[in-house]
Amino acid sequence: MTYKDQFVVEVKADGQILRVRDGAVYLPFGCEYSILLKNLNSKKASVKVSIDGKDVLDGNSLILDSLVTHELQGFFRGTSVKNRFRFIQKTKEIQEHRGDKVDDGLVRVEFAYEKPRPEPIIKKIIKEVKEHHHYHHNMPYTYYGTTEWNHMTSDNVKSSGAVYSSCNSRGVVQDSLGVQSSNTINNAPNVDEGITVKGNEMNEQYNYGMIGELEPSSVIVISLRGMQNSPGVVIQDPITVKTKLTCSSCGLKSKSTFKFCPNCGTFLE
């Protein structure tokens, strides 16, 4: 689990949550995956998602209501998800054709909470009774007290059309992510490097919604890997939060949350 500012991002494969270690998750090449988003805040959150430096929401953002969990399964086209996320190995042929981007293999989630709307302020303006002398007549009169409301208007509330899912998560159109990347094709990619491409077709519809002015945003980044840290150890099955880790020194199996073997102290991979 990756947690920041009351927001959680997790990667799922085969219906199971993958274990995050040092900002990375491990899954087989060719595997389809999804991104689980959890808003634990009491305010709505506007969420943008990019993978390999590319906006996967087609210019939209998701709006997640308070205490809502939503599973993003694939690439947007308009207001629908049309293809699932599929993780494949970045071969030299792929690198030479599309270039080598600095954000390859990275899932970047940017989220911002809605600013609280201020309570209406009542201002009572009471003017005193005055006497007005005109010729020889006294003509008292009163300016009656008035009430003014400080309303939230279109001048101080920014709202826009949005896209949201049927499970109470919504989205708002935002500016592009503006993630810059560089291309180099001189060197072969590392064996654990992968990219996300369009997988199986699907059709999940989203609807439009609204959100107000946003607070400053925060970012969570998770790296996708197709191999363990040890050279040549290809991932055959996704490493989930329930995966038992086997110590390379003594053979003891430990919980996936352990970084070191509780028996001999060896670092677990």
N, C-alpha and C positions, 0 to 999 in steps of 0.2 A: 504494500500500500504506500502511495506517495501522498502526503498530507501537507497542506500549506494554507494558512489563513482560513481555516474552517472549510476547506474545499479538498475533495479527495479525487485522485485520478488512478484508475487501475486498468490493466490490460487483461483481457479474457481470451482464452482459446479452448476449444472443445468444451465450452460451457463452464470452465473453471478459471478462477483468478490466478494470474501468474505472480510468482514471487519476484519482488524487486530487490536487487542487491547492488549497492553503489550506483543507483540510478539506472540500472539496466535490467531488462527481462530477457529470458532465453526461450526461444521457440523454434521449431523445425522450419527449414526453408520449404516453401510451398504451402504453409499453414495459413488458414484464414483466422482472423482475430477481430475483436471489437474493443471499444474503449468505454469503460464504465466511469461515469461522472456523478459525483455526489456533492450536493450543496447542503452543508451542515449549518449554514448561517440562517439567521432569522429574516434575511432580506433576499430579494430576487438576485440572481446572478446572470450576467450576459457572458457567454462563453464562445471563444473562437478556437478552432482546432486546425493545426497545420501538421502535415507529415511529409518528411523529406523536403521541407521548406515550401510546400505547396498548400494553399488553403483548400481543405477538403469539403468545405461547406458552401462552395460556389458563391462566395460573396455574402453569405448570410452569417448570422450568429444564433446560437441557441440560448433561450431564456429558461433557466431552471428556477422554479419557485422554491421557497424555503423548504428545507428538509426533503428535497426530491432527489431521486436517483434515476439516471437515464443512461441507457446503453446505446452508444453510437456504433452502428454496425458497418457503415460503408460511406462511399462517396456521394455527395449531393449532386443532383442536377436539377436546378430550379428549386422546387419545394419538395422533392422526393429523393430518397436514397435508392440508387439504381444498381450499384455494384458493391459487393462486400470488399473489405480490406484483405489483401493477400500479400504475405511476406515472402519474397523470393531472394535468392542469392544474387549479389551484384557481380556478375562475371565481367571479364575483360571486354567481351563483345558488347555487353550492355553499357559499360563505362565509356567505350569509344563512341558508341552511337548517341547516347544522351548526355554524356559528360559526367564528371565527378563532382558532386555538389557537397558543400561543407555540411549541410543539414541532412544528408542521407542517413537513414536509420533512426532519425529522431522524431518522436511524437511531442509536439509542443502545444500545450493547452494554456491559453490566456483567458483569464476571467476577471470580471469587475462587478462589484455589487452596486445595486441601485442606491442612490442617495436617499436618505429619509426625507420625506416631504414635511416642511415646517407647518406647524399648527397655525390656523388663521389667527391674526392679531386684531383685536377689537380696539379701535381708537374712538373714544368719545370726545367730541369737541363741543364744549359748552361755552357759549358766549354770554356775558353778563347782561343784565337788563340795564338799559341806559335811558336817560331822559333826554329828549330832544326838544329844545326850546325854539319855537317858531312864532314869531311875533309875540303876542301876549298869551299864547296858549301852551300849556304843558302837555306833551303828547308822548307818554311812556310807551315803549314797545319792546318786544323780546325777539332775539334770534333763537329759534328753537334748536335744541341739541340735535346733532346728526350723528349717525354711526357709519364709520368707514371700515371696509373689510380689505385686508391685504390678501387678495386671491392669488393662487398660482395660475398664471395665464400662459398662453403660448409663447410669451416673451421670456419667461423664466423657467419653463419646463420643456425639456427636449424629449420628444417622443417620436418614434418612427415605426413604420411597418416592420413586422418581424416574422420569423418562422419558428414554430414550436411543435413538439411531438404530442401525440395523443395521450401520453402518460404524464401530463402536467408539466412537461419541460417545453420551454418556448424559446424563440430566437428573434433577434433584431438585426436588421441590416447594418453593417458596420463598414468602416474603411478597410481597404486591403491590409493584409498583415505586414507587407513591406519587408519581408525577410530576404536579405540579399544572400546570394550564393556565388561561389566561384567554381570554374570548371578547369580541371586538369586531367589530361589523359596520358601523361607520360609514364605513370607508374601503375602497376596492376593493383586492383583492390585487395584488401585484406580478406582472408578466407572466411572471417566471421561477419563480413559486411553484407547487408541486405537492403532492399528497397521495398516500398509498398506499391503494389499495382492493383488494378481492378480485377476482382475475382468473380465469383458466381453472381448471376443477376438476381435482383430482388426488387421489391416495390413497396417501400414504406413511405406513407404520405405524412407530411407535416402541415400545420396550419399557421396562419398569421396571428401575431400577438403584439402587445405593446410593453414598453418599459420606459422608465423615466431617465433622468440624468444620472450618469454613472460616476462612481468613485474611481480613484486611480487603480489601474489593473495590476495583477500579479501573474506570474508565469510558472508553470510546472513542466519540466522536460523529462521524458523517459526515453532511453536508448533501447532499440531492438537489436538483439544479437542472435546469430544462428549457430554459434559455437561457444563452448566454455572457454575460460581463460587459458586452459592448458591447450597447446597447439594440437590440432588434429582431432579433438574431441567434438564430433558433430552431434548436435542436439537431435535425438530421435523422437522424443516426446516433450511437450511443453513442461517446463519446470514450474509447478504450481506451488501454492502456499502449503499444500499437503504432501508435496514430494519429500521423501526421506533422503537424506544425504549420507553417502557412504564414505567413511574416512579412508583415504588412500594409504594410511600408515597401519592402522590396526583393524580396519574393516568394520568398525562400529557404525551403525545407522543412527542418525540423529534427526531431530526436527529441522525443517527447512529454515526456521528462524535463527538457528545456531550458525555463527561464523567460524567457531573453532570446535574441534572435537572435545567433548567433555571428558573423554577417557585419557587421551594423550596430548591434547593441545594443538594438533595439526590444523592448519587453516583448511576449511571445507570449501570445495568447489563444486 
